[in-house]
Amino acid sequence: MKEEQFIKINSDTWRELEDFSIIINKKGVKKLPSEDVVKFLQIFRSCSHNLAYATTHYPKSKVVSYLNSLVSKCHNHVYAVKKISPSSLIKYITYDFPLLLKKYKWFIISSFSFFALGVILSMILVLINVNNASMFLPSDLISTIKSGNSGPKQWNSPLMSSNIMVNNISVSLKAFVMGITLGIGTIYVLFFNGALLGALTVLEYTYGNPINYWSLILPHGIIELTAIFISGAAGLMIAKSMLLPGEYSRKHALIKGAKESISLIIGVIFMLIIAGIIEGFFTPLNISESSKLIFAGASAILLTVYFSIPYLIKK
């Protein structure tokens, strides 16, 4: 097709997109009727195709510069980042996040299963031979536990809290991001962190003080581990979208799976912030072990009630 013919056929569509761009710049996308939004997106897609065609067939033409400028302006309207209002954030925390957990509960159960498998296997190995703990734990930590000196001594609570949050978020994000490895990386992160806990638990029961151990682990651990299970579920969702794309192409299935899983990660970050604050400020308090265990039990009950919101409130 000659360039003049190409311009003649498509110029009306380009003018329509220009008109939409002017209106949206003045009023914003939200002010457009829904049918106009659909039309705008269709015209934008058509002009994007025109740009690709012109770039290929008329690379030195002014029409390429014109279309590039037009599509770039409208691209910002199509992919503009939506601002999160306080009300929508509150709604997400109070209802939408628990609803997502209900929706993706089988992914969360699968994530927990890989973690539990690591716990069970490492416990068996360390029970058979305590030296097997070195497969999962650093030697200095093993020596500390064997000497009976485990547990926090001098804590800088703000520093510890921030460090703990960063570490926990890092583990959770690894479990999420490694879903791109077809889930193999996610399964490894879940399994290995479970193995760490299993080996540590056996060592504490063998050489340490189990009650003290649980009083240090459970107050923050209930929330923290739940958050990691949810992150693992998000990673498994990405893996499923790649392995079983269904009616979508793998590319579009991956995009869809990533969007769905990211909606879980936002809630996970809130949970890990809470867990980090508890671990940094509550865990080192000079109070009885039973008080800490009661606090852990209360946090488990509150978490259960929170996750039950979609079952208790029907919308």
Secondary structure, DSSP 8 states (H G I E B T S, - for coil): --HHHHHHHHHHHHHHHHHHHHHHHHH-GGGS-HHHHHHHHHHHHHHHHHHHHHHHH-TTSHHHHHHHHHHHHHHHHHS------HHHHHHIIIIIHHHHHHHTHHHHHHHHHHHHHHHHHHHHHHHH-GGGGGGTS-HHHHHHHHHT--S--S--HHHHHHHHHHHHHHHHHHHHHGGGGTTHHHHHHHHHHHHHHHHHHHHHHHHS-HHHHHHHHHHHHHHHHHHHHHHHHHHHHHHHHHH--TTS-HHHHHHHHHHHHHHHHHHHHHHHHHHHHIIIIITTSSS-HHHHHHHHHHHHHHHHHHHTHHHHS--
